[in-house]
Amino acid sequence: MKTIHEIINVSTNCRCEMLDITTKIASVVSESKIANGLVTVFTPHTTAAITINENADPDVTHDMIMTLEEMLPKNRPGYKHDEGNSDAHMKSSFFGCSETVILNCGKMQLGTWQGIYFCEFDGPRSRKVNVQIIGE
């Protein structure tokens, strides 16, 4: 069993944004020389998330952000967190901070239209994404 760990740096440009990081993750997978196993993508930030969703049509991410903004608005009356980013913490928890993908024959087993996204909810910022591959 072999384990590879890499950190990917990402920079966001907006307060709420979904960046397709599939190609960056695939590059780490390729360089790892691990053919079969699991790829875990994790972000150590409490106002960011990782998710898998469609990456063929950019309107999907637009619609997701629009819906999140409606469900969890930034300036909702009653928030008590002093930093003014309560909505970002909730959005992060809604999606979660990691995803795991099966690795088979050197390829991530994502569906035809699936991509891995870094979700920013309190940007713009410079962030880190951990990629850990375990396998043979």
Contacts in CASP RR format, 6 or more apart in sequence:
PFRMAT RR
TARGET T0000
AUTHOR 0000-0000-0000
METHOD contacts of the structure
MODEL  1
MKTIHEIINVSTNCRCEMLDITTKIASVVSESKIANGLVTVFTPHTTAAI
TINENADPDVTHDMIMTLEEMLPKNRPGYKHDEGNSDAHMKSSFFGCSET
VILNCGKMQLGTWQGIYFCEFDGPRSRKVNVQIIGE
1 134 0 8 1.000
1 135 0 8 1.000
1 136 0 8 1.000
2 32 0 8 1.000
2 34 0 8 1.000
2 134 0 8 1.000
2 135 0 8 1.000
2 136 0 8 1.000
3 132 0 8 1.000
3 133 0 8 1.000
3 134 0 8 1.000
3 135 0 8 1.000
4 28 0 8 1.000
4 32 0 8 1.000
4 34 0 8 1.000
4 131 0 8 1.000
4 132 0 8 1.000
4 133 0 8 1.000
5 130 0 8 1.000
5 131 0 8 1.000
5 132 0 8 1.000
5 133 0 8 1.000
6 28 0 8 1.000
6 130 0 8 1.000
6 131 0 8 1.000
7 128 0 8 1.000
7 129 0 8 1.000
7 130 0 8 1.000
7 131 0 8 1.000
8 21 0 8 1.000
8 24 0 8 1.000
8 25 0 8 1.000
8 28 0 8 1.000
8 128 0 8 1.000
8 129 0 8 1.000
8 130 0 8 1.000
8 131 0 8 1.000
9 126 0 8 1.000
9 127 0 8 1.000
9 128 0 8 1.000
9 129 0 8 1.000
10 19 0 8 1.000
10 21 0 8 1.000
10 118 0 8 1.000
10 126 0 8 1.000
10 127 0 8 1.000
10 128 0 8 1.000
10 129 0 8 1.000
11 124 0 8 1.000
11 125 0 8 1.000
11 126 0 8 1.000
11 127 0 8 1.000
12 19 0 8 1.000
12 118 0 8 1.000
12 120 0 8 1.000
12 123 0 8 1.000
12 124 0 8 1.000
12 125 0 8 1.000
12 127 0 8 1.000
13 124 0 8 1.000
14 120 0 8 1.000
14 123 0 8 1.000
14 124 0 8 1.000
15 74 0 8 1.000
15 120 0 8 1.000
15 121 0 8 1.000
15 122 0 8 1.000
15 123 0 8 1.000
15 124 0 8 1.000
16 65 0 8 1.000
16 68 0 8 1.000
16 69 0 8 1.000
16 91 0 8 1.000
16 120 0 8 1.000
16 121 0 8 1.000
16 123 0 8 1.000
17 65 0 8 1.000
17 119 0 8 1.000
17 120 0 8 1.000
17 123 0 8 1.000
17 124 0 8 1.000
18 51 0 8 1.000
18 61 0 8 1.000
18 64 0 8 1.000
18 65 0 8 1.000
18 117 0 8 1.000
18 118 0 8 1.000
18 119 0 8 1.000
18 120 0 8 1.000
19 117 0 8 1.000
19 118 0 8 1.000
19 119 0 8 1.000
19 120 0 8 1.000
20 55 0 8 1.000
20 115 0 8 1.000
20 116 0 8 1.000
20 117 0 8 1.000
21 41 0 8 1.000
21 116 0 8 1.000
21 117 0 8 1.000
21 118 0 8 1.000
21 129 0 8 1.000
22 55 0 8 1.000
22 110 0 8 1.000
22 115 0 8 1.000
22 116 0 8 1.000
24 129 0 8 1.000
25 39 0 8 1.000
25 41 0 8 1.000
25 108 0 8 1.000
25 116 0 8 1.000
25 131 0 8 1.000
26 108 0 8 1.000
28 131 0 8 1.000
28 133 0 8 1.000
29 39 0 8 1.000
29 103 0 8 1.000
29 106 0 8 1.000
29 107 0 8 1.000
29 108 0 8 1.000
29 133 0 8 1.000
30 106 0 8 1.000
32 133 0 8 1.000
34 103 0 8 1.000
34 106 0 8 1.000
34 133 0 8 1.000
34 134 0 8 1.000
34 135 0 8 1.000
34 136 0 8 1.000
35 103 0 8 1.000
35 104 0 8 1.000
35 105 0 8 1.000
35 106 0 8 1.000
35 136 0 8 1.000
36 103 0 8 1.000
36 104 0 8 1.000
36 105 0 8 1.000
36 106 0 8 1.000
36 135 0 8 1.000
36 136 0 8 1.000
37 102 0 8 1.000
37 103 0 8 1.000
37 104 0 8 1.000
37 133 0 8 1.000
37 134 0 8 1.000
37 135 0 8 1.000
37 136 0 8 1.000
38 100 0 8 1.000
38 101 0 8 1.000
38 102 0 8 1.000
38 103 0 8 1.000
38 133 0 8 1.000
38 134 0 8 1.000
38 135 0 8 1.000
39 100 0 8 1.000
39 101 0 8 1.000
39 102 0 8 1.000
39 103 0 8 1.000
39 108 0 8 1.000
39 131 0 8 1.000
39 132 0 8 1.000
39 133 0 8 1.000
40 98 0 8 1.000
40 99 0 8 1.000
40 100 0 8 1.000
40 130 0 8 1.000
40 131 0 8 1.000
40 132 0 8 1.000
40 133 0 8 1.000
40 134 0 8 1.000
41 50 0 8 1.000
41 98 0 8 1.000
41 99 0 8 1.000
41 100 0 8 1.000
41 101 0 8 1.000
41 116 0 8 1.000
41 129 0 8 1.000
41 130 0 8 1.000
41 131 0 8 1.000
42 50 0 8 1.000
42 97 0 8 1.000
42 98 0 8 1.000
42 129 0 8 1.000
42 130 0 8 1.000
42 131 0 8 1.000
42 132 0 8 1.000
43 49 0 8 1.000
43 50 0 8 1.000
43 97 0 8 1.000
43 98 0 8 1.000
43 118 0 8 1.000
43 127 0 8 1.000
43 128 0 8 1.000
43 129 0 8 1.000
43 130 0 8 1.000
44 97 0 8 1.000
44 128 0 8 1.000
44 130 0 8 1.000
45 92 0 8 1.000
45 97 0 8 1.000
45 127 0 8 1.000
45 128 0 8 1.000
46 89 0 8 1.000
46 92 0 8 1.000
47 85 0 8 1.000
47 88 0 8 1.000
47 89 0 8 1.000
47 91 0 8 1.000
47 92 0 8 1.000
47 120 0 8 1.000
47 121 0 8 1.000
47 122 0 8 1.000
47 123 0 8 1.000
48 92 0 8 1.000
48 97 0 8 1.000
48 118 0 8 1.000
48 119 0 8 1.000
48 120 0 8 1.000
48 121 0 8 1.000
48 122 0 8 1.000
48 127 0 8 1.000
49 91 0 8 1.000
49 92 0 8 1.000
49 94 0 8 1.000
49 95 0 8 1.000
49 96 0 8 1.000
49 97 0 8 1.000
49 118 0 8 1.000
49 119 0 8 1.000
49 121 0 8 1.000
50 95 0 8 1.000
50 96 0 8 1.000
50 97 0 8 1.000
50 98 0 8 1.000
50 99 0 8 1.000
50 116 0 8 1.000
50 117 0 8 1.000
50 118 0 8 1.000
50 119 0 8 1.000
50 129 0 8 1.000
51 95 0 8 1.000
51 96 0 8 1.000
51 99 0 8 1.000
51 116 0 8 1.000
51 117 0 8 1.000
51 119 0 8 1.000
52 99 0 8 1.000
52 101 0 8 1.000
52 110 0 8 1.000
52 114 0 8 1.000
52 115 0 8 1.000
52 116 0 8 1.000
52 117 0 8 1.000
53 60 0 8 1.000
53 61 0 8 1.000
53 64 0 8 1.000
53 114 0 8 1.000
53 115 0 8 1.000
53 117 0 8 1.000
54 60 0 8 1.000
54 113 0 8 1.000
54 114 0 8 1.000
54 115 0 8 1.000
55 113 0 8 1.000
55 114 0 8 1.000
55 115 0 8 1.000
55 117 0 8 1.000
56 113 0 8 1.000
61 117 0 8 1.000
68 91 0 8 1.000
68 94 0 8 1.000
68 121 0 8 1.000
72 87 0 8 1.000
72 90 0 8 1.000
72 91 0 8 1.000
72 94 0 8 1.000
73 87 0 8 1.000
74 84 0 8 1.000
74 85 0 8 1.000
74 87 0 8 1.000
76 86 0 8 1.000
76 87 0 8 1.000
79 86 0 8 1.000
79 87 0 8 1.000
80 86 0 8 1.000
81 89 0 8 1.000
85 121 0 8 1.000
85 122 0 8 1.000
87 121 0 8 1.000
88 121 0 8 1.000
88 122 0 8 1.000
91 119 0 8 1.000
91 121 0 8 1.000
92 119 0 8 1.000
92 121 0 8 1.000
95 119 0 8 1.000
99 116 0 8 1.000
101 108 0 8 1.000
101 109 0 8 1.000
101 110 0 8 1.000
101 116 0 8 1.000
102 108 0 8 1.000
102 109 0 8 1.000
103 109 0 8 1.000
103 133 0 8 1.000
103 135 0 8 1.000
110 116 0 8 1.000
118 127 0 8 1.000
118 129 0 8 1.000
120 127 0 8 1.000
END
